Amino acid sequence: MDIEATVARRLSKAVGVPAYLEVPEGASDAFITVERIGGGGSMFEPCQLAVDCWAKKKQRKAAQALSERVSAAVYDLDEEPNLFHPEVTNTYRQNDPDTGRSRYIVQIQLWVCV
């Protein structure tokens, strides 16, 4: 199972913005990216993911609102087969240093059993 792609697809549908695994060229005003940041080596180790919530430059409130929608949608990830106990573990603001775009990051943890 490609956990990043699965979570990206599910969260995109839930929050109504495009989701990517890498930041695309010419990205829309609002989108999310999903990246595995740790864990998930076996079914006995939870997987940690970072969901970056992007908005245009100087659109902090838009990025924050998107992060809140993502956070609420995380708890429904267990409706996906083989995903268990999804939870938000951290949320913080970190604008992109290269582009200056506003960004909030939602860190999540879940168990994958395949």
Buried (B, 14 or more C-beta within 10 A) or exposed (E): EEBBEBBBBBBBEBBEBBBBBEBEEEBEEBBBBBBBEEBBEEEEEBBBBBBBBBBBEEBBEBBBBBBBBBBEBBEEBBEBEEBEEBBBEEBEEEBEEEEEBBBBBBBBBBBBEE
